[in-house]
Amino acid sequence: MLCKADDSAQPIHLDSMEGQIGPDVVDMRGLYKQAGVFSYDPGFANTAACQSAITYIDGEEGILLHRGYPIEQLCEKASFTDVAWLLSHGELPDARQKVRFEQGLMAEAHLHEQIRNFFNGFRRDSHPMAMLCGTLAGLSSFYGNQGADQRHRITPEEREMSTLRLVAKMPTLAAWVYRYSRGLPLIYPRPGLSYAENCLHMLFSMPEAPWAVNPVLARAFDRILILHADHGQNVSTSTVRTVGSTGVNPFACIAAGVAALWGPAHGGANEAVLDMLDEIGTVDGIPDFMNRVRNQKDGTRLMGFGHRVYKKLDPRAGLMRRICHEVLAELGMDHDPRLELALKLEETALNDEYFISRRLYPNVDFYSGIILRAMGIPSSMFTVFFAVARTAGWVAQWKEMLESRPGISRPRALYVGPTRRDVPPSYGVEG
Ligand code: CMC
């Protein structure tokens, strides 16, 4: 039981709240009013910052549900665009909704021609995430607050339109980032191709030659997008919600999410996995590398392992491992030395006391980099395509946040700086 911080020792009444599944939650909203104290939870590991009906994660059991559907079933039976619709609308699309959504995505996949000019301002060797973040924020100037009402609130119609536009335009933007960095002609989306096929088409086709989709690779890419579509209140999603709570336009919110995703502890991890595999070299390098991880001296971590929420195998990691085998078999790369190294590294870690005692398991990023590299996508583009996929989740979470009208996000700090003091008389502008 909590008591007031003063001498009265009066009890404080905090209600508990029940979710549909998962542990109950203590409603802290009355804490300061009743007790005059705040809660301290750096990193928000014990704090639910919102109510959400989109994604449920049970980290202890390794369960991931989107709107109640297990990720394994969605990965097997649905397409990425079905999942994007599901996240935003709560149900899988029926046949009519599916056709209309896909037509809408196709119609909105083009970028304003002036956006080509944005790219000329970037160095060709800039990190693709820098270009994605910049150009995405720049889209605000074309599609920003056109649907805002007189009080500059984003109307429900604009919410729907922005959701569609963002999901539709991200692959084009992502592909153009890649094409610009290589000095290749920018390719337009092609009607008749699926979302995943269009991603590959805009990345790899050339104007002068016909391009045929490999259905195994396209389906694999579609499933990779599904596995990255949403993951609850992670850093980038919380960023999107926080920025969105100010009422700013959705392109700016998603650009903020992209910036958050860029970090190696979040979306940048699959790129870091490949760098790590390159650094280890061969299976002979594993013991030395593991020693460095265990020593914890130079901060070396086994990238693609560990998760803030999952204390059992990330369900996405098992699915990703399967896709990895399928793609490498299709490309005749079953004996890829990098895959062999990754498998051995995973096996070594899963049997190592350091990882067992800390409950560290492979996460979604451990195998995704190997698949994407095998498909010909350079590692600097991995996080860009993570962002393409996560846009489906970000816009759904942004919409849900606006519909719940939560007020502006504003955490507090436990202040540990100097108490009040005066600027020394000797300091400052003379006279
Ligand atoms: N390799 C070695 N040790 C690790 C690792 C790792 N990958 N992850 C955690 N640890 C250790 C850590 O050093 C600490 O040890 P000790 O208790 O002795 O100090 C203990 O495990 C707990 O770690 P933590 O950093 O407090 O745990 P966290 O929940 O804050 O970190 C994480 C989660 C994902 C940032 C971390 O596991 C990590 O850095 N992993 C590698 C990067 C990575 O793969 N990121 C992708 C995350 S999944 C993608 C997504 O969903 O966004």
Residues whose N, C-alpha, C, O or C-beta is under 5 A from the ligand:
A	BS01	CMC	P264 A265 H266 G267 A269 V293 T300 R301 L302 M303 G304 F305 G306 H307 R308 R358 N363 D365
